[in-house]
Amino acid sequence: MNEFDNAKDIHATPNVKYKSSVFSKLFSDPAVLRELYSAIEGIELPPDIPIDINTLSNALIKGKLNDVSFLLGNRLIVLIEHQSTINENMPFRMLEYINRSYKGIVDNLAMLQRKLVKIPRPEFIVLYNGADPYDDYKQLKLSDAFMNTEGLKAAGKTDLSLELVVHVYNVNHGHNREILEKSKTLDSYSTFINKIRENEAKGFDLAESIKSAVEYCIANDILENFLGRYGMEVVDMVLEEYTYENAVLAERMAARMEGLEEGREEGREEGREEGREEGRQEGIEQGRELGQKYVLSLLAQGLSYEQIKQHLLER
């Protein structure tokens, strides 16, 4: 029996409590963050500029924390998210993160004084390495989510009182080569994830795909120190991440399932607001339960994560 044999069963019920992801654990090191940020920005970050990691520990979104946030010289606060699926709501989520981050940096009493309180400038970055095709670089803007205000504002008044821009970089192999070449850690992480997908394509189940990828990377001096130290924990973390993503997909599917519509219809027929709400909630719960069971049944049939994802999105 090797150190990976005790890795948890992928079919187990997802743990709703957040556990550190491989990405956040790997990049929770000032030296690695210095390398990563320098590669993304195309600069050589001076070694004397301090990096203070302040990743949120209580900003729960669907049971997960934000990935990494840090202060550069107390003047720039950088929030970095890793995504295997693109979430168009990332600007809104980042708005929540930065608000909580500022509350941890600036004393509430300081905001009451008359003198202007200086705050670190924010930078929002998403690193995408999912299987779906995506541009090398794209901006996601909070204003894209704003509702149409036609008729409520004078013609020609298009100024925005609030904006937030997220910079999305595709870090899969074959994309943003310059960034990956400058950040060995990011390049190695991308190789590790790519190896998992290659193993799945060969017919390995997810747990075996991860174990094999860990062993391959260690043998080829890719994240060898990190994987050698956290081998079994890495397997558990990746399984947890994939299982969580499957649960999210199941919830997305639940919204389309028959139970949700039946619940709404039942509420309408009762003709009372409480009846509608009760029926809607019952439909949502039934749909979510059916969706999760459906995903687990596909896993039991030997379908890979990417196959299940594609299957659900096409329904």
C-alpha positions in Angstrom: 0.0 0.0 0.0 1.4 3.4 -1.0 0.7 6.8 0.5 -2.1 7.5 -1.9 -4.2 4.3 -1.1 -6.1 6.0 1.6 -7.4 8.9 -0.6 -11.1 9.4 -0.2 -13.7 7.8 -2.4 -14.8 10.3 -5.1 -18.4 9.0 -4.7 -18.5 10.2 -1.1 -20.8 13.0 -0.1 -19.0 16.4 -0.5 -17.8 18.0 2.6 -19.6 21.4 2.9 -16.7 22.9 4.9 -14.1 24.6 2.9 -10.7 23.0 2.6 -7.7 24.6 1.1 -7.4 24.0 -2.6 -4.1 22.9 -4.2 -3.9 26.3 -5.9 -4.3 28.3 -2.7 -1.9 26.1 -0.8 0.7 26.3 -3.5 0.5 30.0 -3.9 0.3 30.9 -0.2 4.0 31.7 -0.2 5.4 35.2 -0.6 8.3 34.1 -2.9 5.9 32.2 -5.2 3.4 35.2 -5.2 6.3 37.5 -6.1 7.2 35.3 -9.1 3.5 35.0 -10.1 2.7 38.7 -9.9 5.8 39.7 -11.7 5.0 37.2 -14.5 1.5 38.5 -14.9 2.4 42.2 -14.8 5.5 41.8 -16.9 7.7 43.5 -14.4 10.5 42.6 -12.0 9.0 43.2 -8.6 11.7 44.7 -6.3 12.8 42.1 -3.7 12.6 44.7 -0.9 8.8 45.3 -1.3 7.1 43.3 1.4 4.3 40.9 0.6 1.6 40.5 3.2 -0.8 37.6 2.5 -4.3 38.4 3.8 -6.4 35.8 2.2 -9.9 35.9 3.6 -10.8 33.4 6.2 -14.5 34.1 6.7 -15.8 35.2 3.3 -17.8 32.1 2.6 -19.3 31.8 -0.9 -21.0 28.5 -1.5 -18.8 27.0 1.3 -15.6 28.2 -0.3 -13.1 31.0 0.6 -11.4 33.3 -1.9 -8.2 31.8 -3.2 -5.4 34.3 -2.6 -5.2 37.9 -1.7 -2.1 39.9 -0.6 -0.8 43.4 0.0 2.2 44.7 -1.9 4.1 47.3 0.2 0.7 48.3 1.8 -0.1 50.2 -1.4 -1.6 47.6 -3.7 -4.0 44.8 -2.8 -4.2 41.9 -5.2 -7.0 39.4 -5.3 -6.3 36.3 -7.4 -8.9 33.6 -8.1 -8.3 30.2 -9.8 -11.2 29.0 -12.0 -11.7 25.8 -13.9 -15.0 27.1 -15.2 -15.6 30.8 -16.1 -18.1 32.5 -13.8 -19.4 35.7 -15.4 -20.3 36.8 -11.9 -16.7 37.1 -10.8 -16.8 40.9 -10.7 -19.6 40.8 -8.2 -17.9 38.2 -6.1 -14.7 40.2 -6.2 -16.7 43.2 -5.0 -17.7 41.2 -1.9 -14.0 40.1 -1.4 -12.6 43.6 -1.7 -15.2 45.1 0.7 -14.3 42.5 3.3 -10.6 42.9 2.7 -10.8 46.7 3.2 -12.7 46.2 6.4 -9.7 44.1 7.6 -7.2 46.8 6.6 -8.9 50.1 7.6 -10.1 50.8 11.1 -13.8 51.7 11.1 -13.2 54.7 13.3 -10.7 56.0 10.8 -13.5 56.3 8.3 -15.3 58.8 10.5 -12.5 61.3 10.5 -12.6 64.3 8.2 -9.2 63.8 6.6 -9.1 61.5 3.6 -8.0 58.0 4.5 -5.7 56.4 1.9 -6.4 52.8 0.9 -4.5 50.3 -1.2 -5.4 50.2 -4.8 -7.1 46.9 -5.8 -6.2 44.6 -8.6 -8.5 41.6 -9.6 -7.1 38.6 -11.4 -8.6 35.3 -12.4 -6.4 32.5 -13.7 -8.4 30.1 -15.9 -7.3 26.5 -16.6 -10.5 24.7 -17.5 -11.1 22.4 -20.4 -13.5 24.6 -22.3 -11.9 26.9 -25.0 -11.3 30.4 -23.8 -9.4 33.5 -24.9 -5.9 34.2 -23.8 -7.1 37.3 -22.0 -10.5 38.8 -21.3 -11.9 41.5 -19.1 -15.0 40.9 -17.0 -16.7 44.1 -15.8 -19.2 44.6 -13.0 -21.1 47.1 -15.2 -22.0 44.3 -17.6 -24.4 43.1 -14.9 -26.1 46.5 -14.5 -29.8 46.7 -15.5 -31.0 49.1 -18.2 -31.8 52.5 -16.7 -33.4 53.9 -19.8 -36.1 56.4 -18.8 -34.7 56.9 -15.3 -31.7 59.0 -16.4 -31.3 62.0 -18.7 -30.2 61.1 -22.2 -26.5 61.1 -22.6 -25.7 60.4 -18.9 -23.8 57.2 -19.2 -21.2 57.8 -16.5 -20.7 54.9 -14.0 -20.8 55.5 -10.3 -19.3 52.1 -9.7 -17.1 49.8 -11.8 -14.9 46.8 -11.1 -12.7 45.1 -13.7 -11.4 41.5 -13.5 -8.5 40.5 -15.6 -8.9 36.9 -16.8 -5.8 35.0 -18.1 -6.0 31.5 -19.7 -3.1 29.6 -18.2 -3.6 26.3 -20.0 -0.6 25.0 -22.0 -0.5 26.8 -25.4 -1.9 30.0 -23.9 -0.1 33.0 -22.4 3.2 31.3 -23.0 5.2 34.4 -21.8 3.5 34.3 -18.4 4.0 30.6 -17.9 7.7 30.9 -18.9 8.2 33.6 -16.3 6.4 31.7 -13.5 7.8 28.2 -13.2 5.3 27.4 -10.4 2.3 28.4 -12.5 3.6 26.5 -15.4 4.2 23.4 -13.3 0.7 23.7 -11.8 -0.8 23.9 -15.3 1.2 20.8 -16.3 -0.1 18.9 -13.2 -3.7 19.7 -14.0 -3.2 18.9 -17.7 -1.7 15.5 -16.7 -4.8 14.7 -14.7 -7.0 15.4 -17.8 -4.7 13.3 -20.0 -5.0 10.4 -17.6 -8.8 10.7 -17.5 -8.8 10.7 -21.3 -7.0 7.3 -21.2 -9.8 5.9 -19.2 -8.5 6.2 -15.6 -11.0 7.1 -12.9 -10.5 10.4 -11.3 -8.7 9.2 -8.1 -6.2 7.2 -10.2 -5.8 10.0 -12.6 -4.7 12.3 -9.8 -2.4 9.8 -8.1 -0.7 9.0 -11.5 -0.3 12.7 -12.2 1.3 13.3 -8.8 3.7 10.4 -9.4 4.5 11.6 -12.9 5.3 15.1 -11.8 7.5 14.0 -8.9 9.4 11.7 -11.2 9.9 14.6 -13.7 10.9 17.3 -11.2 7.6 19.1 -11.5 6.4 20.6 -8.2 8.5 17.7 -6.8 9.0 19.4 -3.3 5.4 20.4 -2.9 3.9 17.1 -4.2 6.5 15.1 -2.3 5.5 16.8 0.9 1.7 16.9 0.4 1.2 13.9 -1.9 -1.9 12.2 -0.3 -3.3 15.6 0.9 -3.0 16.9 -2.7 -5.0 13.9 -4.0 -7.7 14.6 -1.3 -7.8 18.3 -2.2 -8.2 17.7 -5.9 -10.9 15.1 -5.3 -12.6 17.6 -3.0 -12.4 20.4 -5.6 -13.8 18.1 -8.4 -16.6 16.8 -6.2 -17.5 20.3 -5.2 -17.7 21.4 -8.8 -19.8 18.4 -9.6 -22.2 19.4 -6.8 -22.4 22.9 -8.3 -23.2 21.5 -11.7 -25.8 19.3 -10.1 -27.4 22.5 -8.6 -27.3 24.2 -11.9 -29.0 21.2 -13.5 -31.5 21.1 -10.6 -32.8 24.5 -11.7 -33.8 23.0 -15.0 -35.3 19.8 -13.7 -38.9 18.8 -13.6 -39.2 19.2 -9.9 -38.6 22.9 -10.0 -41.3 23.6 -12.5 -43.7 21.3 -10.7 -43.1 23.2 -7.5 -43.8 26.5 -9.2 -46.9 25.2 -10.9 -48.2 23.8 -7.6 -47.7 27.2 -6.0 -49.5 29.0 -8.8 -52.5 26.7 -8.5 -52.8 27.3 -4.8 -53.1 31.0 -5.6 -51.4 32.1 -2.4 -48.0 33.7 -2.0 -47.0 31.3 0.7 -48.1 28.4 -1.4 -46.0 29.6 -4.3 -42.9 30.0 -2.2 -43.4 26.6 -0.5 -43.9 24.9 -3.8 -40.9 26.6 -5.3 -38.6 25.7 -2.4 -39.9 22.1 -2.5 -39.2 21.9 -6.2 -35.7 23.3 -5.8 -34.9 20.8 -3.1 -36.3 17.9 -5.1 -34.4 19.1 -8.2 -31.1 19.5 -6.3 -31.4 16.0 -4.8 -32.2 14.5 -8.1 -29.4 16.4 -9.8 -26.8 15.2 -7.2 -27.9 11.6 -7.5 -27.7 11.9 -11.3 -24.2 13.2 -11.2 -23.1 10.4 -8.7 -24.7 7.8 -11.0 -22.7 9.1 -13.9 -19.5 8.9 -11.8 -20.4 5.3 -10.9 -20.7 4.5 -14.6 -17.1 5.5 -15.1 -17.6 8.9 -16.8 -14.8 11.4 -16.3 -15.4 14.8 -14.7 -15.1 16.6 -18.0 -17.6 14.2 -19.7 -20.1 14.8 -16.9 -19.6 18.5 -17.1 -20.2 18.5 -20.9 -23.2 16.2 -20.5 -24.9 18.5 -17.9 -24.2 21.7 -19.8 -25.8 20.3 -22.9 -29.1 19.3 -21.2 
